[in-house]
Amino acid sequence: MNLRIYINIVILSILGFGVFGILGCQRQDSGRTNKTPVIALVMKTLNHPYFLDMRRGASEAAQNLNIQLIVQAAEREIDAEKQMQIIENLIQRRVSVLCISPSGSKEIVPVIIKANRARIPVLIVDTRVDAAVLQEASGYIEGFVGADNYKGGQLAGKYLADQLNGKGKVAILEGIPGHETGDSRLRGFYQIIQNYPGIQIVSSQTANWERAQGYSVFQNVLQAHPNVDALFSCSDMMALGAIEAIAESGKTGTIKVVGFDASLEARNVVEKGLMLATVAQFPFDMGKRVIENAVLILQGQRIDKDIEIPIQLVTKGELGYR
């Protein structure tokens, strides 16, 4: 046989096998998708211990219920545009249910509308959607699973006020402006602090949920207000950054810090006495419950529209919380 003809036959055989293999895989994937419901959990980021806990809870529920789970997130917690792109791709894939922890309470509404039009049920977890914007757009969600952030802010405010004996200068590190989670924590904190005329809020600035920004913003706070007595941070990540700035300034132990989320690192810092307290939200439970409710929706069952996950103040004496 001519060498060139032999080579051409071999190449055609390989290409034919490859195409057959690809088509075979496509048929198998399509069949698997048709038989097994696919639930998507879209979080703000996977670069944060809080959301890693949420993913673990969701994965456990999916495994127990024999459900295919897709977990995706933007790289940065504040990247609402990227999160919307992820959700649009999942809508095109025709997932069975969308579970979303919104990066933006208002920004998320347009993709909820797209999911509504595609008849894909939407569950919200951790951060509420702006109800007024959703209603104005005639959007619909199946329900919400999460903690009461307003109540958490109140817990933090009361504890910090008691530790200051009702007097002192307090700084605040806020979350993303207009973001429901941070705004609710802030409102709850202010609602308590307004009852203590001896407490003065000397600074309230955003650090966008990020540790590096918590560090840099609180450095500036210390320069502008060297006699600040306490800090309330709307998340542990920002608080941990601020604690680094406090250490560099030589003021460790003199500034009382209360955080939010009760991450493992934050609890370790509380144990060392570098932070007074942090508010626990139990994201593992949120992830678990939202997937369980997604399955109930697929089964045609009714679910509670608002499922509240309890919160708890974690101090050095209460590190063994549930």
Buried (B, 14 or more C-beta within 10 A) or exposed (E): EEEEEEEEEEEEEEEEEEEEEEEEEEEEEEEEBEEEBBBBBBBBBBBBBBBBBBBBBBBBBBEEBEBBBBBBBBEBBBBBEBBBEBBBEBBEEEBBBBBBBBBBBBBBBBBBBBBBEEEBBBBBBBBBBBEEBBEEBEBEBBBBBBBBBBBBBBBBBBBBBEBBEEEBBBBBBBBBEEBBBBBBBBEBBBBBBEEBEEBBBBBBEBBBBBBEBBBBBBBEBBEEBEEBBBBBBBBBBBBBBBBBBBEEBEEEEEBBBBBBBBBEEBBEBBEEEBBBBBBBBBBBBBBBBBBBBBBBBBEEEEBEEEBEBEBBBBBEEEEEEE
